[in-house]
Amino acid sequence: MSLQQLLSSDDESFDVIDQSNDDRVCSFSGSEVSVGGRTVKEDETGGSTPANKEIEEERSLYRRELDLLDKESFAVLTIADCSKQVQSLVDLQQKYASYAEKLDDEMGQLQLQLEEKEERLADLRDQIKMNRKQQEPLLSVVGNIDVTK
């Protein structure tokens, strides 16, 4: 049964407990209200005696306090849910940061490999140029020979 249903029902009985010391602050049961060891009933006409009015005011006050506690506990639950979601987002962020670090490391390694291969390619080009220069005199000699005779 929800707190609102409990507070709006006169047929149900319930106690308000002070959680700091587990003392019963007041007890509601149908038309009886017990506060501080004193029990007051509604008179037979259905009206309230002055003492009943005081008890009804206290009952109303406790109802408001219970309603506020219910709202506060909902807010606490909502805050707890948000806290869990924030924690899962932080965990995801850390996980992705770890992936980003790994990718950065791999990119660094690939960049080094690329630079090494570019240096090797430049060395091979230089070597080809030197080989061509060395072969130029031979090609000119071969070019002057008539091989058809």
C-alpha positions in Angstrom: 0.0 0.0 0.0 1.4 3.4 -0.9 2.0 6.1 1.6 -0.7 8.3 0.0 -3.3 5.5 0.3 -2.3 4.8 3.9 -2.6 8.5 4.8 -6.0 9.0 3.2 -7.6 5.8 4.7 -9.4 6.0 8.0 -9.8 2.2 8.2 -6.1 1.5 8.3 -3.9 1.8 11.4 -0.3 2.9 11.3 2.4 4.2 13.5 4.8 7.1 13.1 8.3 6.0 14.3 11.1 8.3 15.3 14.0 6.5 13.5 16.7 8.1 15.6 15.6 6.2 18.7 12.9 3.8 17.4 10.2 5.4 19.6 6.6 5.5 18.4 5.7 9.1 18.0 2.0 8.6 17.3 -0.4 5.9 16.2 -3.4 6.2 14.0 -6.2 3.5 14.0 -9.5 4.3 12.4 -11.0 7.1 14.5 -8.5 6.7 17.3 -5.3 8.7 17.6 -2.7 8.0 20.1 0.0 10.6 20.8 2.5 10.5 23.6 0.6 7.7 25.4 -2.7 9.6 25.3 -5.6 8.1 23.1 -8.4 10.3 21.8 -11.5 9.1 20.0 -13.9 10.9 17.9 -17.1 11.5 19.7 -20.3 9.7 18.7 -21.6 12.7 16.7 -18.7 12.4 14.4 -17.4 15.8 15.4 -14.2 16.5 17.1 -13.5 17.5 20.7 -10.9 20.2 21.3 -8.4 17.5 22.1 -9.3 15.6 18.9 -8.8 18.8 16.9 -5.3 19.1 18.4 -4.7 15.4 17.6 -6.1 15.9 14.0 -3.7 18.9 13.6 -0.8 16.7 14.7 -2.0 14.0 12.4 -2.2 16.4 9.5 1.3 17.6 10.4 2.6 14.1 10.5 0.9 13.4 7.1 2.6 16.4 5.6 6.0 15.3 7.1 5.5 11.7 5.8 4.6 13.1 2.4 7.8 15.2 2.5 9.8 12.2 3.6 8.3 10.2 0.7 9.2 13.0 -1.7 12.7 13.2 -0.2 13.2 9.5 -0.4 12.1 9.7 -4.1 14.6 12.5 -4.6 17.3 10.4 -2.8 16.5 7.4 -5.1 16.6 9.7 -8.1 19.9 11.1 -7.0 21.2 7.5 -6.5 20.0 6.6 -10.0 21.8 9.6 -11.4 24.9 8.8 -9.4 24.9 5.3 -10.9 24.4 6.6 -14.4 27.2 9.2 -13.9 29.5 6.4 -12.6 28.7 4.2 -15.6 29.5 7.2 -17.9 32.7 7.8 -16.0 33.6 4.1 -16.5 32.8 4.3 -20.2 34.9 7.5 -20.5 37.8 5.7 -18.8 37.4 2.7 -21.1 37.3 4.9 -24.2 40.3 6.9 -22.9 42.2 3.5 -22.6 41.2 2.7 -26.2 42.3 6.1 -27.3 45.7 5.6 -25.7 46.1 2.3 -27.4 45.1 3.8 -30.8 47.6 6.7 -30.2 50.3 4.2 -29.5 49.5 2.2 -32.6 49.3 5.4 -34.7 52.8 6.3 -33.3 54.2 2.9 -34.3 52.6 3.1 -37.7 54.0 6.7 -38.2 57.5 5.4 -37.3 57.1 2.5 -39.7 56.0 4.9 -42.4 58.9 7.2 -41.8 61.3 4.3 -42.0 59.8 3.1 -45.3 59.9 6.6 -46.7 63.6 6.8 -45.8 64.2 3.4 -47.4 62.4 4.5 -50.5 64.5 7.7 -50.7 67.7 5.6 -50.2 66.6 3.3 -53.1 65.8 6.3 -55.3 69.3 7.7 -54.6 70.8 4.3 -55.3 69.0 4.1 -58.7 70.2 7.6 -59.6 73.8 6.6 -58.8 73.5 3.3 -60.8 72.2 5.3 -63.8 75.1 7.7 -63.6 77.5 4.8 -63.4 75.8 3.1 -66.4 75.7 6.2 -68.7 79.2 5.7 -70.1 78.3 2.1 -70.9 75.1 3.0 -72.5 76.7 5.6 -74.8 79.2 3.0 -75.9 76.5 0.4 -76.5 74.5 3.1 -78.4 77.4 3.6 -80.9 77.8 0.0 -81.7 76.0 -1.2 -84.8 74.7 -4.6 -83.9 73.0 -5.3 -87.3 76.2 -6.0 -89.2 
